[in-house]
């Protein structure tokens, strides 16, 4: 028997063939210089001992486009919503397809080794269609390996427990691709023809050619979040507030108590309350409540892609794209598990202690890992907390083996260190302490002070980005005790605007609103920077995302037309993601979802076309004041 195995990347093909071939495989070139063919023998359950060729693609094997009759400038824009769609290939994709057809021609079976997510299912389907072009007898003789990392036992288990491709996931991806293509082409052509030449003239020669003003179903809601924050700041009007504060002696220092009402915006009301307290109690306050209890700082949940991107942005000032690219490289090198996952719960059958054991050889955290396993001290190995998300495809992100000092790339070093520290923190005890809260009553008003004593740091010793410190010790008081005030004052303050958007905040907003997937969030942020809808601005040590005049004009232009809820807000894209999940679950079919959403976009296009002067007016107004 002959089995052809096809992975999503050459690095995966090389790693898997080395494992399945037991280190005994030969390498052949393919028509594509970066794609190799690896030959070896393996005993598959569906084929027995077989001659195997393992090769790969380089991501998607095909693209989607409109037929040539509907190319830019060859048809009225509205016709793209119903134009025929054709599969396309670049020159590199054609070389890879030629290799797959050649290797499949005499094959008895094909086994797909693409990533186990929706996109991976679709790429697997593209591979199958290409194989069938060369060998129709492969119909029904296709299997797929289910795997999430490149550890040898895991890969062998995947090879011995083959599954089938999920056609519903394929349909969901095809649905999203068709909707994105039709809507993107229509509105990109419209916006570019309407505003492109004007923006080129306004650039005073800085732009050498007419810019493309692109539209994307994820790009615009992402831009909308940044513009919304910018406008909240621009329109912010500071307000003065007033509040009361008291303090009592605590040895040689004082302890401040905060007003339970927080603050009020009516000065007269606060002044009356202050006067009532002074007249009725003078400098005396009564202890009305003392609460003292154990407290904990919870260790982090198992690591997801969004959390990885958000925290690498916060801790290392690393863009979402850079952190995900580094994680992909670490996965391909076999150092970490698959980095594109929504799952924050480890499956019960995983041997996490063995993964901790792998880290005892790294001097940066060897002592910590050894103490976890030995149980010395208060910090013992504990099974990680379970979150609420499970994509049923991949476990959370975790380190497979110790990389020691073998990494040269700085981004990869930082991402690997973060993944490892996060994993060890997940497998640790929560940090434990003791909290005390004291409430005083001064006249008719109540005031509170709180303090924490950290007793066991535990996971905080490895996860040093998270802070939880012992506060200043509170005085020892009892309920009913009368205390003398050291100070009592009425103060004022002013409300402050929010800060501009950071990338970590934007990632959280996109994730919470279903804009993009854990795997594509970074791409959408990168795209609106490339299109010059937003720019980065560094203030002190923090980097913020600021909308450009073009970005602001696009959002406000569609608001003026009446499409703010459809374009710059997340509602339309979020509903599409719901529909895609229904397709995956078998509760909706591809054609119904495509027709329903494309019909909406046809209506939006008609409204935009009739009101195009509003887009121009808004652009001119924004440009004149920025």
Protein Blocks (a to p, Z undefined) as FASTA:
>chain_A
ZZddddfbfklmmmmmmmmnnopacddddfblkbccdddddddfklopadddddddehjf
bdcdddfklgghiacfklmmmgccdddddfklmmmmmmmmmmmmmpcbdcdfbdcdfklm
mmmmmmmmmmmmmomklgopaccdddfbfcfklmmmmmmmccdddfklmmmmmmmmmmmm
mmmmmmmmmmmmmmmmmmmmmnnomambdcdddddfklmmmmmmmmmmmmmmmmpccddd
ddddddddehjbccddddfklpafbfklmmmmmmmmmmmnomaccdfbdcdddddddddd
dddfklmmmmmmmmnopafklmmmmmmmmmmnopaccfbdfbfcdcfkbcfklmmmmmmm
pmklmmmmmmmmnopajbdcddddddfbdehlaccdddfbdekjmbfblklmmmmmmmmm
mmmmmmmccdddddddddddehjbccdddddddfblmlmmmmmmbccddddddddddehi
acddfbdcdddddddddddddfklmmmmmmmnopajfklmmmmmmmmmmnopaccddehj
bccddddfklmmmmmmmmmnopmmmmmpmklmmmmmmmmmmmmnopacfklmmmmmmmmm
mmmmmmmmmmmmmmmmmmmmmmmmZZ
